[in-house]
């Protein structure tokens, strides 16, 4: 639920954006800046009273659909739209991460729970649909948000990912190239398409990488992580697909008992 401070900020934001919009036709020559409340209400197909109450910071709860129409009428950018819904404490219906991820096949769920080191499962949109305690600890910040955790969104938009992955750019570009290979099989899935569109709007690096058309098979190998509590960790990554559902992935990180550059890596197995 939004607080009084959030409602005041929301009202000020909506009013500022309304006053920054140019009216149509002869109204462009009037002295008052921007749209009138009734003009914005008409554009958004909502009541003028609702616009007034929102701008006044009243304790009202406009629906997500009402806010979506208001965001469209205000011609908000993706970042401004996120801000609007955050202040209103509502989930954007156009947000592909708002719903729960697709349920993992039982065999993958069982394997994730049984493994003694970090393991997780990815659905066709690469949302994390199963993860054990070791994975939740390793991927700092991935499971903190209210929205469903998504590996692509985390790597490309979460500040913690850039610290966790010492070689962030090469890892991010490889991850994207691996996703594109899977994308060819599921591109007609509306949720997957929405994830790609969202990331193109929110991450310049994703957009540039997507335009490069790079495609790679999902392979294992050494993976380094610089964890905020556990320090430098080294793993060997393995990826498996479900026999019945090829669009799901099981990923697990087998810990290596090694030294890197004279530093002892704290590789004590993290149990489920």
N, C-alpha and C positions, 0 to 999 in steps of 0.2 A: 504494500500500500504506500502511496506517495505521501511524503511529509509536507508540512506547511511550507517549508523552504523550497521544496521541489515544485510545489504548485505555483509559488510566486515566480520562480525562474521560468517555469513553463509558460505562464501568462505573459511575462515580459518577452520571452522568445517569440511566441506566436504574434504578439502585437508588433514587434520589430519587423518580423518577416512580412506581415500584412502591409505595414506602412512602406515597405521597400518594394512592393509590387506595383507595376504601372497599370493604371486603369485603362479600360478600352474606349475607343471612339472619342466622342466629344469630351468625355470626362477627363481626358488627359490634360485639359487646359484649366482645370479647377485649381484652387489655391492649396487645399489640403493634400498632403502627400499620400500616395499609395491608395489601397482599396479601403472602402468603408466596410464595416462589419457585415452589413447585409449583403454586400457584393461577394465577400469571401464566403459567407454562408451559402449563397447561391451556387458558387463554384464547387463547394464541397458537398452540396446537397444535404446540409444539416441546418438546424434552426439557428436564427440569429442570436437567440438567448443563450444557446450553447457556446457560441463564439465569445459572447460577452462574459459569461461565467468563467470560461477557461482563462481569458485574458485578465480577469479580476482575481484570479488565484483562488476561486471558491472551492470548497470541499465537494467537488463533483467527480464522478467516475465515468468519463466518456469511454465507450467500448473501443476495443482495438480496431474494429471496422470504421468507427467514426474518426478515430485518429488517423487511420490510413487515408481516408478521403480528405481530411484536413491537410495531411502531408502532401498529397497530390495537388490540392488546390494552391498550396503555398509554393509548389515547385521546389521542394527541398532536395538538397544533394543527399547522397547516401549517408554521409557523416551527420548532416543535420537531421535526417530522419531517425538515425540511431539515437541522437540526443533527445529528440522529441519523445520517443517511446521510453527511453530511460527515465526521463523526468516524470512521465505519466505512470511509471511502474507497470507498463503493459508490454506484452510480447507482440512484435510486429508480425501480422499474418503473412507478410511477404518474406519473412526471415526463414530460410531453409533449415536453420539449426534449431528452430523453436520447438519442434516435435521431438519425440523419442526416436532413437536410432532403430533400425530394423532389427528384430530379434535374431541373435546368432543361432546357428544350428546347434542342436544338443551336443554333438561330438566336440565342437569347438569350445563351447562353454565349459564342458567337463575338462578338456585339456588345459584351458586357461587356469582353472581353479587348481588343477593338480600339479602344475609346474612350480618348482621351488624358486625360480628366478623370474624377472619381469616378463609378463606375457599379456597380450591383449588381442582382441579380434576387431576387424574392420568390416563394416557393411559396404554395400555397393557405392555409397557416397563418401566412404572413408570416415564415417562417424564411428567412434569406439563403442561397440555394442557389448563388450565384455572385457574386464580387466581385473587382474589380481592385485593384491595389496602391494606387491613389489613394484608393479608398473605404476600404480597410483603414486607411490613415493618417488619413483624415478622422474616421471614427467611433471615436474613442478609447474603448477598453474593450469595444467590441462583440465583438471577435474574441478576447478574452483568455480567456474561460471555456472549460472543457472541453466543456460542453454546446453543441449546435448554436446558432449565433447567431440570435436572433429579434428582429426590429425592435420589436415591441410590448413584449416583455419588457425589452429594453434601455431604451426610452424611459420606461417606467413604473416600473422597479425598479432601474436602474443609476445610482448617484450621478453618474457621469461625464456622463450624458445631460443632467442638469439644468444642468451647467456649459456643455456644448457648445452647447445650444440656449438663447440668451439669452431668448427668449420661450417658455419651456418649456411653461407651462400651455396657452396658445392652440395651440401646435404639437401638443402631446399630445392635446388634445381634437379637433383637426381630424384627426389621424392615426386616432384611434379611430372617428370618424364615417365616414371613408373605408373603414376596415376593415369596418365594419358593412354597407356597401353590398356589398362582396365576400362577406361572410358569408352573405348571403341565397342565394348560389349554391352554397355549399359547407358549409352548416350540418349536413348529414348525414355529413360526414367526421368520424370519431371523433377524429382527431388535432386537427382545428380546434376541435371542441367542448371537448376537454381543455385546449387553450391558453386558451380563454375562461374556463373554470372555474378554472384555475390563477391567472390574472391577477385574477379577482374575489376570490380568497382572499388574494392577496399585495399588492394595490394598492388602497387606498381610492379613489384618484383614478380608476382604471380602473372600479371598481365603480360609482361615482357617474356617470361618463360613460356607461357601458353602460346604466344604468337610465334615462338621459335620452332614449334612443332617437334620438339625432341621426344623420342620414344625409347624407353629402356625396359628390359625385363627386370622384374623384382628379384634381385639377387641378395645373398647374404654377404657377410664379411665383417671386418672390424668396424666397430662403432664406438666413438669416444663421447663421453658426457661429462660436463663440468657441473656437478650438482651443488646447489647452494649450501647444503649441509654435509654431504658425504665427500665432496671434493672430486678429483678426477677419477672417473670410472671407465673401464674398458670392457666391451662385450663383443661377442660374435653373434651377429643377427642371423636368424633363420626364419623363413617364411613358408607356410604351407597353405594349400587351398583345400576347402571341403570337397569331398568326392561328389556329393550330390548338389552342392551349391558352389559353382566355380567363382561366383562373384563375391564370396566371403574370403577373408584372409585371416590366418592365425600367425601372429608374429611373436617370437620369443627371443630374448636376449640372454645368451649363455655367457656367464661371467668368466673372464680370463684371469688366471693367477699370474700376472706379469708385473714387471717394473717398467716405467716409461720415463726416460730422461732422468734416471736416478731418483725418481719419486715413487715411494711405495703407494700403490693404488689400493684403497680400502675396499676389497672385493669380498668381504664376508657375505655369504649368501643371505638374501632377504627372504624370509619364509612367508608363505601366504597367511 
